Amino acid sequence: MVTVAGINGVQTTTVRVTYTDGVETGRTQVSQVVTTPPVDQMTNIGVTPVPIPVAAPVASGCDSNYSGCVPISSDVDCAGGSGNGPAYQEGIVQVLGSDIYDLDRDGDGWGCD
């Protein structure tokens, strides 16, 4: 991927031209100056790092170990499962920290899936 496009520079050359009887008889370079330097093209090769997503602030009463709002309780089970509560989680949640309620039974990082 080209990140900076290259640009040609400008070089100014001053030449003294000699004429004899209206006919050019000689040329001499007096000076040569770079008036605008060139800009090199920059190309990046590889994988661009993916920015780390910033977690949304956890609402009060929600356990910060999970995405969404898993209630803070003595025990939380997945709704519709065989657990006996006292609190239940509706829907899938991502485990962000420690799976303190054991909602992620298969260890894939997602609970109640």
DOBA-48651 format. One record per residue (C-alpha): x, y, z; residue in one letter; residue number from 0. Coordinates in steps of 0.001 Angstrom, whole numbers. Layout:
N
[[X Y Z] 'A' NUM];
...
***
This chain:
113
[[0 0 0] 'M' 0];
[[1416 3407 -983] 'V' 1];
[[1302 5648 2103] 'T' 2];
[[3116 8689 622] 'V' 3];
[[3081 9369 -3122] 'A' 4];
[[6412 10279 -4698] 'G' 5];
[[6854 13743 -6237] 'I' 6];
[[9540 14750 -8725] 'N' 7];
[[11884 17509 -7640] 'G' 8];
[[12893 20582 -9649] 'V' 9];
[[16512 21297 -10591] 'Q' 10];
[[17452 24693 -12052] 'T' 11];
[[20508 24847 -14323] 'T' 12];
[[22007 28206 -15372] 'T' 13];
[[24025 28135 -18622] 'V' 14];
[[26171 30900 -20209] 'R' 15];
[[25758 30821 -24001] 'V' 16];
[[28414 32513 -26172] 'T' 17];
[[27531 33867 -29636] 'Y' 18];
[[29956 35002 -32315] 'T' 19];
[[28439 36935 -35259] 'D' 20];
[[24957 35690 -34200] 'G' 21];
[[25982 32043 -34143] 'V' 22];
[[26207 30027 -30922] 'E' 23];
[[29848 29115 -30375] 'T' 24];
[[29847 27807 -26830] 'G' 25];
[[27912 26815 -23712] 'R' 26];
[[29183 26750 -20155] 'T' 27];
[[27216 25583 -17119] 'Q' 28];
[[27381 28341 -14519] 'V' 29];
[[25325 26741 -11722] 'S' 30];
[[23002 23888 -10924] 'Q' 31];
[[20649 24131 -7906] 'V' 32];
[[17874 21872 -6588] 'V' 33];
[[15055 24377 -6144] 'T' 34];
[[12453 21827 -5005] 'T' 35];
[[13682 18559 -3482] 'P' 36];
[[11979 15319 -4552] 'P' 37];
[[9687 13412 -2186] 'V' 38];
[[10338 9671 -2014] 'D' 39];
[[7380 7341 -2382] 'Q' 40];
[[6743 5334 781] 'M' 41];
[[5175 1908 500] 'T' 42];
[[4143 -201 3478] 'N' 43];
[[4024 -3962 3127] 'I' 44];
[[2473 -6196 5754] 'G' 45];
[[-477 -6342 8030] 'V' 46];
[[-1923 -3221 9561] 'T' 47];
[[-2395 -3757 13288] 'P' 48];
[[-6030 -3979 14319] 'V' 49];
[[-6946 -1397 16943] 'P' 50];
[[-7952 -2882 20273] 'I' 51];
[[-11616 -2135 20923] 'P' 52];
[[-12355 -105 24012] 'V' 53];
[[-14883 -1785 26265] 'A' 54];
[[-18023 174 26973] 'A' 55];
[[-18454 1235 30574] 'P' 56];
[[-20259 -1371 32639] 'V' 57];
[[-23665 -359 33918] 'A' 58];
[[-24138 -465 37661] 'S' 59];
[[-25391 -3825 38870] 'G' 60];
[[-23612 -5620 35993] 'C' 61];
[[-20624 -7939 36353] 'D' 62];
[[-17578 -6520 34497] 'S' 63];
[[-16301 -10042 33694] 'N' 64];
[[-18892 -10277 30899] 'Y' 65];
[[-20068 -8184 27955] 'S' 66];
[[-23614 -6942 28149] 'G' 67];
[[-25190 -6895 31587] 'C' 68];
[[-24818 -10105 33555] 'V' 69];
[[-26359 -9363 36957] 'P' 70];
[[-24193 -9443 40059] 'I' 71];
[[-25568 -12238 42210] 'S' 72];
[[-24532 -15193 44353] 'S' 73];
[[-25078 -17361 41235] 'D' 74];
[[-26131 -16675 37648] 'V' 75];
[[-27238 -19384 35226] 'D' 76];
[[-28173 -19289 31542] 'C' 77];
[[-31909 -18789 31083] 'A' 78];
[[-33597 -21934 29793] 'G' 79];
[[-30804 -24136 31132] 'G' 80];
[[-30786 -26563 34030] 'S' 81];
[[-29359 -24104 36590] 'G' 82];
[[-31297 -23046 39684] 'N' 83];
[[-30389 -19342 39788] 'G' 84];
[[-31172 -17208 41746] 'P' 85];
[[-30347 -14971 38718] 'A' 86];
[[-30527 -15837 35018] 'Y' 87];
[[-28763 -14485 31915] 'Q' 88];
[[-30864 -13957 28791] 'E' 89];
[[-28823 -14211 25574] 'G' 90];
[[-25187 -14803 24657] 'I' 91];
[[-22413 -12903 26474] 'V' 92];
[[-18669 -12682 25875] 'Q' 93];
[[-16403 -13576 28776] 'V' 94];
[[-14077 -10575 29246] 'L' 95];
[[-12392 -11592 32483] 'G' 96];
[[-12902 -14515 34830] 'S' 97];
[[-15937 -16732 34151] 'D' 98];
[[-17056 -16639 37787] 'I' 99];
[[-20575 -17951 37046] 'Y' 100];
[[-19343 -20756 34715] 'D' 101];
[[-21528 -19511 31846] 'L' 102];
[[-18921 -20553 29233] 'D' 103];
[[-19225 -24347 29486] 'R' 104];
[[-17256 -25125 26285] 'D' 105];
[[-14399 -22653 26950] 'G' 106];
[[-14768 -20731 23659] 'D' 107];
[[-15010 -17310 25328] 'G' 108];
[[-18791 -17024 24933] 'W' 109];
[[-21354 -17777 27619] 'G' 110];
[[-24930 -19017 27269] 'C' 111];
[[-24360 -19946 23606] 'D' 112];
***
